[in-house]
Amino acid sequence: YTIMGGESKRKQESVGGESRQKSRKLSRRSASSSVPLDEIPTSSHYHVSFMHKSNVTHVISSARHGYVVTACDEGIVKFWKRSSSILPEASSGSSNKMMKKKEEESYPCLEFCKSYTAHVGRVVALCLDPSEGTAASIGIDGLIKIYDVSTFDATSMIKTTQQNITFGTAASFLKDAAKDLLLAISDANDGSIHVYSLGTLQHIQTLLFHSVPVTAMAYNTKHKCCVSCDKQGTIELWDCTRGVKEGEAVGASCSMTNNQLEIDNKTKTDLYSLTKKKTFAVSLYMGQNYFVVFGADHKVRVFELGSGKIAVRYDERLDVYKTNSAKFGMDDITFGKRASVEREMQEQTDLPLQQLVQLDPSERILMISTMVGIKLIDWKRNKVLKIVGKADASQLRFLSFCLCLGDAKVNQQMQLARGQGGSVAVGDKKVSNDSLIVALSYKQRRFYVFSHVDPLKDQEDNQEDVINRDVWNEAPTTQDRLLGSEVSQGGGANNATSYSKAILRTTMGDVHIKLFGGVPKTLENFCGHARSGYYDNVIFHRCIKEFMIQTGDPLGDGTGGESIWGGEFEDEFVRELRHDRPFTVSMANAGPNTNGSQFFITTVPTPWLDNKHTVFGRVTQGMDVCTMIENVKTDKMDKPLEEIRIMSVDIE
């Protein structure tokens, strides 16, 4: 009885660390050269997720006011207030017993504020002005909605339907010489860039640098210039303080006088490199001294703004991951599933991919959304530091993301209430960093929030938070209801489906399992064996790190066991019961419809097992026990060197 994809993943992986030969050299570096990785969440699992009515397409963040703004493909824009992810510690006069229970409790990171049905149809662009006080959503309906971020109010609207303009997906706020706020938006039909004044709410200028539609655009606050890229790979750099002709607000060539940078001969730069490679920018991020381009060829290029030269390139093509799949912990089956998603995405031309790359404020850490998670790379040392969301990337393909730096503005009265009357010591001790990464995922109506709290690592004593990290803030569909409850109607002999909980009493600790009634025959078989003592003293005969632990065979070698009826019984696949998260309890088998007594508990998401093994439960407590069993030393057949037994199974 085997589980597909269960090859042992024995790999050696360096996490952060340098070789001993380099340690002395690195110690001589100045403190200013160190990479501030502690400012960026690096969790392997997302902390919490929230819902939109339909697939989420855009996200921006205002550190100044502490808000996150999201949009979906049905034209809905939502405002979320950042909140603390960890409760501050109590002062010495507080109830130690109460605060000991609460001090490590995590909170949702974001709180919903307001929702706008802003557009008829999808949002094509969502952007934030340089001062982070004004946001704009641009819709396929030809409307521009302007928002005051500090009050999360919709303040004005620009109607453009009369001008026969179809907006593209590239948009950016600009500031002209008078520091008036402008909004530049690409045209979906040609290379035009339409410029609007937010003071007059009027169209003031059309830029004609490009001959084909612009795909990406970003403004640089330091040099007061803008970079725009089109579908032919052309990259243009232009002044936002003056125009070419009198009366024009923007569009002149950059100069040392106005922009403190000037490119005399574009052919001596790398600004034509995309054109030469017959590719173009699908995502663009602007830093202070560098800008980053994610190309349609799946290569990332970091450009130095002052010289127009490429500082570094990274290859994110599928072939690179195929060659190095073992390095990222992917077996052939896992890689095949992820590769099929990548190919499906490549065939779509309207995916929202505006934020696939980003630099941290120090411009040392390059962040790239990839098929294995969000990579954090010290690009000046050419070293991958961490991969955010690595564990969840097996079931979610993260796309656009937003780094939300700085601590959340904590509502002290709310924190006092959450502390159930305990006195919160404000200012006595620095609160843990509350920076977040908000990530969107392919074909998902949820967005995912990564914090410095890993719910599958740091919350071992609060299992309900692990199970319920997906917040149901929207009306669920029929499928959502089934997935949320994970318990359907069903019957069976001896009323087996009336049982909802099982406790495995193992020699390493108790494991509590929630049972799902949607698979009545599987549940009847498991509960029958548990009541009869069939599982008593049975060992865990197969344990594979970062995959699963298997038991239920009275012979102890994976070849034995039968159902309560004798022999084998058929599979029961329920669409809503998936191997989409760790600690899923499922039946082992030797092929279709060969279930007996053996079962296993996953320790990572294993979506490739869907429709191959019957899911009948989920661990709610004792995840640490499963992890300990998973990590024991084993022989070449993945059998633990020291026996781990199920002493008994209690059914409730």
Buried (B, 14 or more C-beta within 10 A) or exposed (E): BBBEBBEBBEEEEEEEEEEEEEEEEEEEEEEEEEBEBEBBBBBBBBBBBBBBBBBBBBBBBBBEBBBBBBBBBBBBBBBBBBBBBBBBBBBEEBBEEBBEEBBBBBBBBBBEBBBBEBBEEBBBBBBBBBBBBBBBBBBBBBBBBBBBBBEBEBEEEBEBEEEEBBBBBBBBBBBBBEEBBBBBBBBBEBBBBBBBBBEEBEBBBEBEBBEBBBBBBBBBEEBBBBBBBBBBBBBBBBBBBBBEEEEBBBBBBBBEEBBEBEBEEBEEBBBBBBBEBEBBBBBBBBBBBBBBBBBBBBBBBBBBBBEBBBBBBBEBEBEBBEEEBEEBBBBEBBBBBBBEBBEEBEEEEEBBBBBBBBBBEBBBBBBBBBBBBBBBBBBBEEEBBBBBBBBBBBBBBBBBBBBBBBBBBBBEEEBBEBBEEBBBBEEEEEBBBBBBBBBBBBEBBBBBBBBBBBBBBBBBEBBEBBBEBBBEBBEEEEEBEBBEEBBBEBEBEEEBBEBBEBBBBBBBBEBBBBBBBBBBBBBBBBBBBBBEEBBBEBBBBBBBBBBBBBBBBBEBEBEBBBBBEEEBBEBBBBEBBBBBBBBBBBBBBBEEEBBBBBBBBBBBBBBBBBEBBBBBBBBBBBBBBBBBBBEBEBEEEBBBEEEBBBEBBEBE
